[in-house]
Amino acid sequence: MFNKIHITFILVFHLLSASLFAQAEKSYYFENISIPDGLSNTQVWDILQDKYGFLWIATQDGLNRYDGYDIKIYKNDPENKSSLPNNEVHSLILDEDDNFLVGTLSGLSIFDRVSETFSLYYVDSNDVTSTANNVTKIFEDSKGRIWIGTGKGIYQFNIEKKKFTLAKIKNMDNTIPTDGTVFSIMETSANEIYAGYLFNGLIKYNETLDLFEIIEAKLQDQNPLDRNLIFSTFEDKTGKLWLCTGEGLFTYDPRSKSLEEIKLFKIESYDNNNSTVTDIYQDENSYLWITTAQKGIFRYNLRNNTFNTLDQKSFPENVNSTDPFFKFYMDDFGVLWIPTFGKGLLKLDFQKEPFKLYKKPGGNNSTNNNLVILSLLKSTKNDDIIWLGTSQGFFKYNLSDKSFKKFENKKDDPKSLPSNTINSIIEGSNSGLWLGTGNGLSYFSTLDNSFTNYDLTETTDFYSISYDFVRNISMDDYGNLWLATTAGIVRFDIKTKSKYYIREELQNTYNIKLLDYIKSLHTQKKYLSSILEVGDYQDLNKEFEINESKNVLIVSVGEGLGGMWDYGWLTDSNNDTLFIHKNSTDVYNYFSGNGKNRIYSNVVSLKKGKYNLHYTSDDSHSYGNWNTIPPIDTTWWGIQVFEIPENDLSKIKNWLNESGNKQLLQGSNTKIVKYQKDGSLIIGTNGGYSKYFISQNKIENYTYPSSIPNTANTKTINDIFVENDGSIWLATMGGLIKYDQKTKGYNIIYDKDGLPSNYLQAIQEDNYGNLWISTLNGISKFNKDIENPIFINYDVQDGLQSYTFINNSSYKSENGELFFGGINGFNAFMSGNINKMLPKINIADLKINNKTVLPTDEDSPLKTSILDTKNLTLNYAQNNISFEFNSIHFSRPEKNKNAYMLEGFDKEGWIYSDRKFVTYTNLPEGDYVFKVKGANGDGIWNETGASINIKILPPWWRTIWAYLLYSIIFGTAVFLVNKFQKKRLLAKAKEKMKIQEAEHRAEAAELQARAIEAESQRKTQELEEARELQLSMLPRSLPQLPHLDIAVYMQTATEVGGDYYDFHVGLDGTLTVVLGDATGHGMKAGTMVTSTKSLFNALAPNPNIIETFHEMTRCLKLMQMEKLSMCMTMLKITGSKVQMSAAGMPPVLHYKRENQSIEELVMKGMPLGTISDFPYTLIESDLNSGDTLLLVSDGLPELFNRNKEMFSYKRMRDVFEENAQGNPEEIIKHLKNAASDWVDGKDPDDDVTFVVIKVK
């Protein structure tokens, strides 16, 4: 017995096996979450869903959090005491206070969601290696008590005091066992607590005695629970306990204390684990689902005490039906999860459609690869048989064993299949099938596998119209077959085998009597004039004259479709056309042979006079040179004029009118015919759709209203579905069209509304009222709601045969199973109902400046987990934010949808996307609300969603303290200017005194000379002081950045021009560069430079260049510096991106190494300090390795030589372009030399400055 228990224990803890549950009986469909999906280990112990919707998965190697898309893994980090204490996680619960308790091999942990850390509590802190620290089960009872099952007994855990108390266990000898593994603890509806205790079986907690008592349950004088491991205990509605044990399944009635064994299976060998049952789940249909260690999964019917297993055909090829499955867990969305040992996690969605894929009959038979399924029909007499029509023959396919029988056309055998192209199949009577083929109608007897074929050609002496290419078949209430063919509709009477034809427009012919009449005249050559037997490329005329008025019959035969290429006409002496066979909107009538052989005839009254007969032909398909089937009588090819007697005129006109008033289908290539309950047919062609009233023999051709595009795509009808209320759904090449026969209203739905493609192929309705539509881009399920359409789209990743399906290749069986054929086989599935459970919406992560923020971070704006955050206050430096969000619903997570918006910023409102994250950069100060909503895989939206209120504080330079700083800066600037001004005035006064003294000591001429010299010295000194002030404002060193090489050159003018440059490197590595040019010269320009530098030092951290320009302008205007202003170029380089703007400066030149070209970036704008809130241009560009930027003041391009010629922007650009591949110092050298050569070494009249930045 011990060996049996030991083996079971080892099995549960260490057995490795396979796990992916695919298609099961009754259309159950299992999916697998395993290592390829991100799961840390394939051995799963427990599973839990929290209030946010996340699924927590306890595995042999880590704790996993799953949101339907991604898995986040928590593992032990030996260097982090707050990490998971042991990677082997056995049990999980959330208590009534939402504490997250995690049972591991090394003790009990409590997970803190705010800090994402684990706090470890040893059950036995005196011996950390004790098996008491192996937490196998955690359970909370109705009184809020936490029970801990361990490898060494049961404990109660006081979560407030973090204290464990060992529960006492009393056996029959009144001894207290202190050892024993516990896997199962549960509470009944009567609030009685039971546990499964290794070696002692089932035990019950006695509240009065505060201890567990062993249940002495007898079965044939034996207690099978003694020394038996109980994995799980389940209470049914009658209060009976179901015990899942290592030795089978038992029920225990607490009232009668009776024990009963449920014999699920026969034990084949004593020394194995075939009898181990692990867990039970009861579904809403009163079935018990039972997992076992080596016998797979059972479904037990409580009504009649019968059971069945999910057999091997329910599993994919890599899974055995005898693999061990451990337990069940039902989530909030109605999805059932099954942890396994060795294969990860199984998922069962009771409402999901399982797509069965059948690629080709015959398995690997190479002749059947990529089989195009044109039609299909499931047998109503044998559920395993499906009949397939293909382009390679007719197949009888057995779905269970995948065997098949193929039928093909045999040459010279009229009793074989008439064509290998089978477009349509319907079931007939007497065990037969009707086949629409590429060569007529065929009846197939399933009794003797014989074919009876029927030719559908309509033949007369003048024409032969083939209706043998049958695309679709529909049967009316009287057993007649209605065949959609390439020439129109054929009614086939099954009893009499008679045929009635309804032609398309292109197949219209003249009355046989009229053609007989013309033939008689033609044979006797009784024409007034004719041009006949016309060959290629002719342009013929023939004049004739009549002496009295006559009624004539003109007949023209030629080539054309939708426009004539060979045709004739008649003109009078005034060259007026009296008859012509060339109207491009008239298809004219068919004249035997190929469809482009057309005939036109009419009666014309001619007066006495001369007339010209004309005929023209192109260079193909003419008399004697036919490129396809010619008319029956080729001698008609041309134009003829016959005189007709007065007594024949009336009947000829009647014959002509009769031909023009025939009931014809609009368009061509009839594809689909559907019989309606009202006794009419709905017919689809390449030219629209029509309704044929059978009893009235009347056709009504429909045209779309202006709300529906009347294009070739929308007029091509590939399939039709008629609802019970009479609404018609048209699957076209241009969208899905609905026509209400009662209201006469139309609606159209496109891919922009949710369809995977506008090119629709086939339609079926499922048992829940949804439309399933195959397309050229997969299959879509549609709820038929025009106002609020919900589309669920499926593709090859969902198991479809390919993206491309075949028009009208679909079928719905009697039990509601749907079939769709495509270019690589076919799919079959039972449609599931819509899952109306709302998804859980979370904002799961916050990033500031591309870094995830946690509440535990220093100066974090989060006070709690982002999952629970409702309000968020950020400073201006934190205005680059990203949110990660999710819509959690596990039914079809790959089909879940998201929508988000930042209220106060996203002007377009909700943004619908499959993305789960969004980034907002450079958000202005203000209040915002970030909102998220989502939909489950069935399109059911959680409109409430989740939201966070966000407040972004103003930048510090727009605070009270900033404005105080501006005042100090302004005062300092005024002080410096005043200081220089006083120094200049003092020097001027001293010189004046010297001049006055000199005037007393010297003659007037000498005094004048000295005065001139003094003024010159004064100006020189003033310019020197201004130059010193200007240079003192420049940076002492250039930024040293790893990815940029920077060089600068400045040559001041004879009179200081006011050029200025500066740099700033932000905390995030953003480089800000400015190049300025103050208006004016000398000390005034220097004063402007001083003020600008102070402002730049304060405003450089602002990431918004335009905002910085506006603030500088505002401050400069407050300084009231009269007409002084500052021209400026500013750029910010962050990584491989550059932003720039300019205020009255020359363009920036950008050399792009990739294509070795120069881009001139022109940014027009008024100088700073002139116009408030000017709309400056902002340019963004990419920087790549080897790219170079050149910033210049106007000093270089506007440099004049001795001939008063300007250096020019073009010359500057040419020099830069010639040397742009060099380093910045070399580029500066060439620009400087070019400028010096231009002025012959003379000092410039304005400052010359340029900044060169090269990307390494």
KARADA-V894446 format. One line per field, one symbol per residue. psi: psi as a letter, one per 30 degrees, with the letter a starting at -180 (. if undefined). Layout:
psi->???
This chain:
psi->eeeeeeeeeeeeffkkalijjbkllhgkjklkjaefffkflfjkelkkkafffkkkjklfilkkkkgfelkkkklkjfgjfglkfkfjkekklkafggkjkjkafgaklkkjfefhlkkkjkejffjffkfffjjfkkkkafggkjkjkaghaklkjjfefhkkkkkkkkafggljkglkkkfkklklfghkkllkkkffbklkkjeefhlkkkjikkjhgljffkhkkjelkkkaffgkkkjjlfgaklkkjfefgkkkkjielkjfkehagfgkkelkkklfggkkkkkleggbkljkjfeghlllljaeffllfgkkfglkkelkkkafggkkkjkljfgbkkkjjfgkjkjkkjekkgcgjffgkhkjjfllkkkffjffkkkkkaggakkjkjfeggllkkklkkkgjfglkfkfjjfkklkalhhlkkkjaghakkkkjfeghlkkkkkgkjkaffljkkgfjkflkkkafggkkjkklffakkkjjeefglkkkjllefgkllkeeeeeeeeeeeefhhkelljlhkakhlikkkklkkflklkljkkkkakljgkkejlllklafggkkfkkhgjffkfalkilblfgjkkkklkkkklkaklkklkllaglilkfikgakllejfffjakkjkkkleffeeeeeeeeeeefgljkklalikekkkklfgglkkkkafgallkjjeffhkkjkkkklffkkileeffjjflkkklfgfkkkjjlfglkkkkjfefglklkkaefffkflfjkelklkafggkkkkkaghakkkkggjeeikjkjkkaffggleafklkkgilkkleggkkkkkafhalkklkkllkjgkklkkkjfkkkkhgkkklfflkhkfkfakffgkfkkkklffggjkkkklljjkgeifffkllklkjkfejffbkjklflglkkkkhklkakljkkkllkafggjkjfebllkkkkjlllffgleeeeeeeeeeeeeeeeeeeeeeeeeeeeeeeeeeeeeeeefflleeeeeeeeeeeeeeeeeeeeeeeeeeeefflkflkkjkfgkkkkkkkjllekkfglklllkjlfggkkkkkjljkkalbeeeeeeeeeeeeeeeefefkfjeeeeeeeeeeeeeffhhbgkljkkkklkjjbgkkkllkihlllkkjkjeeghlkkjjkjklklkgdkkhkilkkkklkklkflkkjkllgeefgkkafggkkeleeeeeeeeefgfflleeeeeeeeeeeeeeeghgkklflkjkkkkkkk.
